[in-house]
Amino acid sequence: MSWFLNTLHRDLGGTRKRQSIITKIFQGMVRVDTQSILVKEDNDEPLAMDIDRDITTTVSPFMFLTLDLPPPPLFQDEVERNIIPQIPLSTLLGKYDGQRTQEVSGYAKRFHLLKLPRYVIFHIKRFTKNNWTFEKNPTIVNFPIRNIDLSELLSKEQEELETVEGHYDLIANISHEGKPGAGQGAYKVHVRHRGKDQWFQIQDLIVEEIIPQMIFLSESFIQIWERKPISKGKNKET
């Protein structure tokens, strides 16, 4: 999908400095605070940045937001062996509130959203690769399909962002079923027909109606959310 969007951006006249319709509707901005980790303490305390050392801050565009799933339990007893872990989408989105510090490739990082695009793409990181094979995290993500509020993640340092509607509705959900690796699993797409307000499930050439409650049971991999129209009384986005 990253390749697809970047190819469309280029073919529609976009460059690194010139916007296209793709970047106008899919691209947001995120601030990243970075600090090297000198000593990794082996305790249960959450990772935090040292305010007495230099912190590097960069502002970068994004086309999608990666959401990290917690590691699934390594061992389960007989009662829990058939229980699939679950986590709320709101917990995963906490990565971008500017408060949570996490380790990324030996560095401590904080992420804070500065600008939300019209369409937000979430990439739920299910697949990892070690020295031998691909692994898949089966954790189910719980989410509403309407009216999630992403404005709470926005930095309040830029006043103009406060006039932009931050509520989003789900319009597409891509899930993966089966084992990781080429040819080992299958993808399904759930899309909402706006006119009928009906959800459809698509797999290869098979298209069938589906009730929204079934979407929550899927192992979501990519989601596309559409910003709701600006409410009355708010200024229009520039």
N, C-alpha and C positions, 0 to 999 in steps of 0.2 A: 504494500500500500504506500509506503514511503517513496519507492521508486515511481509508482504510478502518479502520485501527486506532484512530485518534482518534475516528471516528464511533461505532464499537462501544463505546469507552470512555465516551463521553458518553451513549449510549443505554442503557448498563448502569448508569447512576447515578454515573459518575465525574465529577469536576471537577478543577480545578487543585490543590485541596487534599485531595480525597477519592479514594482508590484504587478501582479496579474490578478485576475478574478479569483484564482486559487488561493493566493496568499491573503487576499482581502477577506475571504470568508472562512479560511481554515487556520490562519496563523495568529498566534497570541504571543505574549512576551512573559518571560519568567526571569526573576533575579536569583542568582545562585551565589551563596556565601560559601567559601572554601577555606579550610585550614588543614595543614598537615597534622597527622597524629604522631606525636613523639613517642609516647609510651602507651601501649594498649593495656589498660588495667583489666585484670580478670576478676570482675565482680558483677553484681546484678544491677548496678547503678546505670541509668541511661547515659548514652554518649552526649557530651556537651562540649561546646567550644570554649577555649581559654581566652577570656577578654583581654588578657595581658599580652597576648601575642597577635601578630598580624593576621588579619582576615582579608582574603581577596574576594572582591565582589564583581561579578560580571552580569550583564543583562543580555539575554539571548532570545531569539525567536524560537518558537516551537510549532510543529504541525500536529503533534500528538503528545499526550501525556502518558508516561509509563507508570503503571501502578504495580507495586511489588507485593506479592502474596507472602504471608508468613510461612516458614517451613512447616510442612505437615508433620504430625507426630511420627517418630521413628518406630515406636512400639505401641501396640494396642492390646488391651485385654480382650477376652472373648465377648464381653458385652459390647465393646466399642469397635470391634474389628470391622463391622459393616457400616459404621457411621462415618460419613464424609465431612471433613471440617467445613465450617461456614464462617464468613466474615462480612460485616456490612460494608457497602461501598464507601460510606462516609468515613470509616476508619482508614481505608486505603488513601482517600483524598487528603487526609491529614498531612500527608507527605509535603503538600504544597502550601501549608498555612504559614510558613516562615518561622515556625516555632520548633518543629521537630528536627533534631540533628541525627544524621545517619552516616554510616561508614560506606564510602564508595571508593574502591581501589586504593585503600590506604589513606584516604582523606576523609575528614569530617565535612559534611555538606548540609546546607539548609536551602530549601527551595521556597520561593514566594511568588505567587502569580501577580503580574502587573497589569496584564490586559487579557481579556477573554475574547476569543473570536466568535463569530456567529454560529459556527459548528465546531464543537469540541470532540476530538477523537481520543478515546481511552484505549491504551494498549495494556491489557492485563497480562503481566509477564508469567506465563505458565511453564514455559520451556527453558531448561538450562542444559548446558553441555559440559560434561566432565571429560576426563582423559579417555574414557572408554565408550560412553554412550550418551544419548539424550535422555533426560528425565522430565517428567511432567508432574506438575502440582495439581491435584484434583480438587482443591478447595473451591467450594461454591461461594460466589459473591452475591450477597443479598442487596437488592436495590429496588427503588420505586421506578416505574416507567414514566412518570410525569412529575414535573415541578421540583426537581432537585435544585437546591440553592447553592450556586458556586460563588456568589458574591462574598460569602463569609471568608473565602480564601484570598480575596483580593487585598493588596496593600492599600492602606488608606493614605499613603503618602502623596498620591496623585488625586487631587480633588475631582478631576473630570471623570474618573472611573466610577464615582458614586452615582452618576446620573444614568448609568447603563444598566439595563435589566440583567440580572444574574441568574434567572430561573430557566431551566432547560427541560425539554421533553426528549425521551428516547425515540429515535426514528429507525435505528438499525442495530442489530446485535449479531455478531458472528461467533459461533461456538465451535468447539472441537470435541469430538467424541472418539474414544479409543486410545490406543497407545501412541506415544510419540514416535517420530521417525517417518521417513518417506514411505508412503503406502501403508502405514500402520493404523491410521485413523481417518476420520472423515469430518469435513466442515459442513455446518448448516448455517443458513442466514435467516434471520427473522427481520422482516421489514413491515412498517406500518403504512397502510394505504390511507392517505390523508382524507380523501373524499368519503370513504366508507367508514373510517375510523376502525378498520379491521386489520389484524395482524396476520401475516402469511409466513409460512416456513418454506424455504427453498433449499433443495439439495439436488445438485445436478439439474436435470430437467423436470424434477418433481416439484410442483407448487401446490400447497394445500393450506387451508385456513387453520389457524391455531389460536387458542385462547391465551390471553396475556399471562395467566398464571403459569403456563408451561414454560415460558421464557426464563423464569426465575430458577428453574431446575437445571438449566443448561450450564456447561462449563464455558462461560463467556470468555472470549479471547480478545475481540475488538468490539468497541461500542462507539456509535456516533450519536451525539446529542445536539438538538437544535435549540437555539435561544428563543424564548418566548417573545412575542411583541412587547415593545416598551409600554409600560402602564401609563394611563392618563396621569398628567401632573408631573411627569418626568420629562426632562429635556431629551431631544433626539440625539442619537450618537452622531458625532461629527465624522 
